[in-house]
Amino acid sequence: MLQVVSNVNNVVNGIVWGWPALILLAFVGVLMTCLTRFFQISHIGHWMKQTIGAIFSDRDVTGHTKDKSISQFQSLCTALAATVGTGNIVGVAGAIIVGGPGAVFWMWIIAFFGMMTNYSENVLGIYYRRKNHVGEWSGGAMYYLRDGLGAKKGCKGIGTVLAVLFSIFCFLASFGIGNMTQVNSISGNMESVFGVPTWVTGVVVMVLAGLVIVGGLKRIASVTEKIVPFMVVLYIVGTVVIFFTNISHVGAVFGAIFKGAFALKAAGGGVVGYGIKLAIEQGMKRGVFSNEAGLGSSVMVHSNSNVSEPVRQGMWGIFEVFADTIIVCTLTAFAVLSSGLVDLETGETVTEYLGVTLTKANIVSQVFSMHFGQIGAAFVAIAIMLFAFSTVLGWSHYGTKACEFLFGEKYTIVYRVIFVVAIFGGAVMSDNLAWDLADTFNGLMMIPNLIGVLVLSPQVYRITQNYVNRVLRGKNEKPMLSAFEDVQAEQEQKLAKEGV
C-alpha cells in the first residue's frame, strides 16, 4: 500500500514541482519586489524597527490580548513555530546532499524574493479577514481568493473554486509538512541518539501535542511564544560557535556555494545542466519548505493578530523569512559545509563517518558531535525535537482554519483530534515517503495561493503606497485597512484611539 502511495505521489510531485511551478513561484516574488520598489531593502530600517525592534520597545506588540486575537509577537512566534523546524536542519542538509553546495545559493535567492511574497500574503490576509461567529479572526489565502479574486468581474466562480482547492490542499498539507515529517524527524533522532523506540516517541509527542492543540489558538500561541525564542537563540548560539571555530573555511565554503550554484566545477555540458537543475530545484524546494513563503500558510495565523494596519503585519512576514532562511538556514549550511563531510571541490558528501552512514537526518548531529562531543549530538536531537514539536503546533492551527472554511467552525474539534492521532503514524512512517508527501502537498497549496497573490498584486501595491504615504511621508490620506466597510470603520476607530 505504501508503495502505491509513493508511486502516485512521485507522479503528482513531478507536476506540481515542475519548472512551470518554480518559475511561477520566482516570478511572483520578483513581481512583488518590483511593485513595492524593493521594500525589503529600501525600507529595511523601518521594517526592522517595526518588528524585532518593537519587541523590546512597544508593549502593544508583545502584550497579551483580552479578546480572541493574539499579539503581533505571538503571531510571529506561532508562524515561526511552523516555519523554523526540521526544514532548517534536515531540509538544509538534504538540499546539500542532493543538490550540492550550490543549492544554498538558490535557497537565498528564493528567500530574498520570498520576503515580499510573504509580505504580500500577510497584507492580503489582514485586508480580507473577517471574524467568525465566536469573535475570532479568520483570514488566509482562501479568503482573499474568494473575496478578493472572486470580486473581480467574471471571477466569482474561479475565486471560490481556488479557495476551496487551497483549503483542501492545506488540510492535507497539515498532515504532511505540519505533522508527518516533523514527528518522523523527532522519532528518528530520538532513536539514533538516545535509543528510544519510534513508537514510544510517537505516543509521548501525541499526548503532549494533544494537551496544547485541543486548547485552540490562544493556548498554542501561549506555548510557542515561550518555546520559539528559546530554541532559535539556543540553536543560533551553537551554530555561531561552529562558525567561528571554522572561520578559516569561510572563503572555501562560500566559494563552493557560488560555484556550485552554476555547476562551474562539473565536466561536460550535460552534467553542468543537470547540476544546475538539481541545485535550483533543491534550493527552491527546501527554501519553500523552510520559510513557507508562497504557500499561503503562515498568513492564517498572522491574520489573527490584533494589528490594524495590513502593512505592519506584512513586515512581520519579511522578518519571518529573513530570520528563518537568511539566518538559521545559512548557519546550518555553513556548519555542514565547513565540517569536512562535504567535498567542496566536487560537492559530494561523505557516505560514512566513524562507522555511521550519513543521511540528511543525522549529518548535522555528526557535525555538532565533531565540535561538542556526544553532547553535540544530543543537543541537535533536542533542537530538532523542539523545532519539530513547535511546527506541529503551528500547523495544527493552519489545518484548523482550512477545516473551518470547508466544513464550519463546529467541526474543528474533530479535525484537531484526528490531527493529534495522526502524529503516531508520522513517528513510524518511512522517512523518504514522509518528506516526499510533504513536498507534494506544499506544491499543491502553492499554486492557487500564488494565482491569488498575482491577480491581487495591484491591491498590494495600493495598500503599500497608502501606508508609505501616510506613515513615512506624512501625507493626509484615508488608511486602507480592510476590504469590508464594517471592518474598515472598526479598525479606523482603533487607530484613532491609539493616536495613529
PECORHU-V808421 format. One record per pair of residues at least 4 apart in sequence whose ideal C-beta (glycine too) atoms are under 6 Angstrom apart, sorted by the first residue. I is the first residue (numbers start at 1). J is the second residue. D is the distance in whole Angstrom. If there is no record, write none. Layout:
I/J/D + I/J/D
//
This chain:
6/433/5 + 9/13/6 + 9/436/5 + 9/437/6 + 9/440/5 + 12/440/5 + 13/17/6 + 13/439/6 + 13/440/4 + 16/21/6 + 16/443/3 + 16/444/6 + 17/21/6 + 17/443/5 + 19/23/6 + 21/443/6 + 22/284/5 + 23/27/6 + 24/450/5 + 25/294/5 + 28/117/6 + 28/450/5 + 28/453/6 + 28/454/6 + 29/113/3 + 29/114/5 + 29/116/6 + 29/117/5 + 30/113/5 + 32/116/4 + 32/117/6 + 32/120/5 + 33/38/6 + 33/113/5 + 33/116/5 + 35/457/6 + 35/461/5 + 36/116/6 + 36/464/5 + 37/42/6 + 38/42/5 + 39/43/5 + 40/115/4 + 40/116/6 + 40/318/5 + 43/47/6 + 44/48/6 + 47/51/6 + 47/315/4 + 47/318/5 + 48/52/6 + 48/53/6 + 49/53/4 + 50/54/5 + 50/315/5 + 51/315/6 + 51/316/6 + 51/319/4 + 54/58/4 + 54/61/4 + 55/73/6 + 59/63/5 + 61/72/5 + 61/73/5 + 62/71/6 + 62/73/4 + 63/71/6 + 65/69/5 + 65/71/6 + 65/306/5 + 68/135/5 + 68/136/4 + 69/137/6 + 69/304/6 + 69/306/4 + 70/74/4 + 70/75/6 + 70/221/5 + 70/304/5 + 72/305/5 + 72/307/6 + 74/221/4 + 74/225/5 + 75/301/5 + 75/302/5 + 75/305/4 + 76/80/6 + 76/316/5 + 77/224/4 + 77/225/4 + 77/228/4 + 78/221/5 + 78/224/5 + 78/301/5 + 78/394/5 + 79/298/4 + 79/301/5 + 79/320/6 + 80/84/5 + 80/228/5 + 81/224/4 + 81/228/5 + 81/390/4 + 81/393/6 + 81/394/4 + 82/391/5 + 82/394/3 + 82/395/5 + 83/291/6 + 83/292/5 + 83/324/5 + 84/88/6 + 84/232/6 + 84/324/5 + 85/182/6 + 85/387/5 + 85/388/6 + 85/391/3 + 86/90/4 + 86/182/6 + 86/185/4 + 86/384/6 + 86/388/5 + 87/91/3 + 87/289/4 + 87/290/4 + 88/290/6 + 88/328/5 + 88/329/5 + 88/332/6 + 89/332/6 + 89/364/5 + 89/384/6 + 90/185/5 + 90/360/5 + 90/361/6 + 91/286/4 + 91/289/5 + 91/290/6 + 92/329/5 + 92/332/4 + 92/333/5 + 93/336/6 + 93/360/4 + 93/363/5 + 93/364/6 + 94/360/4 + 95/99/5 + 95/103/4 + 95/282/4 + 95/286/4 + 96/336/6 + 97/349/5 + 97/360/5 + 98/282/5 + 99/103/3 + 99/278/5 + 99/279/4 + 99/282/3 + 100/260/5 + 100/279/6 + 100/347/3 + 101/256/4 + 101/257/5 + 101/260/4 + 101/337/6 + 101/347/6 + 102/260/3 + 102/261/4 + 102/279/4 + 103/279/5 + 103/282/4 + 103/283/4 + 104/257/5 + 104/333/5 + 105/257/5 + 105/261/4 + 106/279/6 + 106/280/5 + 106/283/3 + 106/284/6 + 107/283/4 + 107/287/4 + 110/114/5 + 110/284/5 + 110/287/4 + 111/287/6 + 111/291/6 + 111/321/6 + 111/325/4 + 111/326/6 + 114/118/6 + 114/291/6 + 114/293/3 + 114/321/5 + 115/318/5 + 115/321/5 + 117/293/5 + 117/294/5 + 118/293/4 + 118/317/4 + 118/321/5 + 119/314/4 + 119/317/5 + 119/318/5 + 120/453/5 + 120/460/5 + 121/296/6 + 121/299/4 + 122/299/5 + 122/302/5 + 122/313/5 + 122/314/4 + 122/317/4 + 123/310/4 + 123/314/4 + 123/460/5 + 123/463/6 + 124/128/6 + 124/144/4 + 124/456/6 + 125/139/4 + 125/140/6 + 125/299/4 + 125/302/6 + 125/303/4 + 126/310/4 + 126/313/5 + 127/310/5 + 127/482/6 + 127/483/6 + 128/143/5 + 128/144/4 + 128/147/5 + 128/148/5 + 128/483/5 + 129/137/5 + 129/139/3 + 129/303/5 + 130/138/6 + 131/135/6 + 131/137/6 + 132/136/5 + 132/138/5 + 132/409/6 + 137/303/5 + 137/304/5 + 139/143/5 + 139/303/3 + 140/299/5 + 140/300/4 + 140/401/6 + 141/145/6 + 141/166/5 + 141/296/3 + 141/449/4 + 141/452/6 + 142/163/4 + 142/166/5 + 142/167/5 + 142/405/5 + 143/147/6 + 144/148/4 + 144/452/6 + 145/149/5 + 145/159/5 + 145/162/5 + 145/163/4 + 145/452/4 + 146/150/5 + 146/159/5 + 146/160/6 + 146/163/4 + 148/456/5 + 149/155/6 + 149/159/4 + 149/452/5 + 149/455/5 + 150/155/6 + 150/156/5 + 150/159/3 + 150/160/6 + 155/159/5 + 162/448/4 + 165/448/5 + 166/448/4 + 166/449/6 + 167/402/4 + 167/405/5 + 167/406/5 + 169/173/6 + 169/444/4 + 169/445/4 + 170/398/6 + 170/402/4 + 170/445/6 + 171/399/6 + 171/402/4 + 172/441/5 + 173/177/5 + 173/441/4 + 173/445/5 + 174/178/4 + 174/395/5 + 174/398/6 + 174/399/3 + 175/179/5 + 175/422/6 + 176/180/5 + 176/437/5 + 176/438/4 + 176/441/4 + 177/438/4 + 177/442/6 + 178/395/2 + 179/422/6 + 179/426/5 + 180/184/6 + 180/426/4 + 180/429/6 + 180/434/4 + 181/434/5 + 181/435/6 + 181/438/5 + 182/388/4 + 182/391/5 + 182/392/5 + 183/205/6 + 183/423/5 + 183/426/4 + 183/427/5 + 184/426/5 + 184/429/6 + 184/431/6 + 184/434/5 + 185/384/5 + 185/388/5 + 186/201/6 + 186/385/5 + 186/388/5 + 187/198/4 + 187/201/4 + 187/427/4 + 188/361/5 + 189/193/6 + 189/381/4 + 189/384/5 + 190/194/5 + 190/196/4 + 190/201/5 + 191/196/6 + 191/198/6 + 192/362/6 + 193/377/5 + 193/378/6 + 193/381/4 + 196/200/5 + 196/201/6 + 198/427/5 + 198/428/5 + 199/428/6 + 201/427/5 + 202/424/4 + 202/427/3 + 205/209/6 + 205/423/6 + 206/420/6 + 206/423/4 + 206/424/5 + 209/213/6 + 209/392/5 + 209/420/6 + 209/423/6 + 210/214/6 + 210/420/4 + 212/219/6 + 212/220/6 + 212/223/5 + 212/393/6 + 213/396/5 + 213/416/5 + 213/420/6 + 214/416/6 + 215/219/3 + 217/221/6 + 217/397/6 + 220/393/5 + 220/397/6 + 224/228/5 + 224/390/6 + 224/393/6 + 227/231/6 + 227/390/5 + 231/386/4 + 235/383/5 + 236/240/6 + 239/331/4 + 239/335/5 + 242/335/5 + 242/371/5 + 243/334/6 + 246/338/4 + 249/253/5 + 249/338/4 + 251/255/6 + 252/344/5 + 253/334/6 + 253/337/5 + 253/338/5 + 255/259/6 + 256/260/6 + 256/344/4 + 259/264/4 + 259/265/6 + 260/347/5 + 261/279/6 + 263/272/5 + 263/275/3 + 263/276/5 + 266/271/4 + 266/272/5 + 266/275/5 + 267/271/6 + 278/282/6 + 279/283/6 + 281/285/6 + 282/286/6 + 283/287/6 + 287/325/6 + 288/294/6 + 290/324/6 + 290/325/6 + 290/329/6 + 291/321/5 + 291/324/4 + 291/325/5 + 292/297/5 + 292/298/6 + 293/321/5 + 294/446/5 + 294/450/6 + 295/445/5 + 295/446/5 + 296/449/3 + 297/398/5 + 298/302/6 + 299/303/6 + 300/398/5 + 300/401/5 + 301/397/6 + 302/313/5 + 305/313/5 + 307/312/5 + 307/313/5 + 308/481/6 + 308/491/4 + 308/494/5 + 308/495/5 + 310/463/5 + 311/467/4 + 319/323/6 + 321/325/6 + 322/326/5 + 323/327/5 + 324/328/6 + 325/329/5 + 333/337/6 + 334/338/6 + 335/367/5 + 336/367/6 + 337/342/5 + 339/367/4 + 341/350/5 + 342/349/5 + 343/348/5 + 352/357/5 + 353/358/6 + 353/366/5 + 358/363/5 + 364/380/5 + 365/377/4 + 365/380/4 + 368/372/6 + 368/376/3 + 368/379/6 + 368/380/5 + 369/376/5 + 369/377/5 + 371/376/6 + 372/376/3 + 384/388/6 + 385/389/6 + 396/419/5 + 399/419/6 + 400/412/5 + 400/415/6 + 403/407/6 + 403/411/6 + 403/412/5 + 403/415/4 + 404/409/5 + 404/412/5 + 407/411/4 + 425/429/6 + 429/434/5 + 446/450/6 + 463/480/5 + 466/477/6 + 466/480/4 + 467/471/6 + 468/472/5 + 469/473/5 + 469/475/4 + 469/477/5 + 470/475/6 + 470/477/5 + 481/488/5 + 481/491/4 + 482/487/4 + 482/488/4 + 482/491/6 + 495/500/4
//
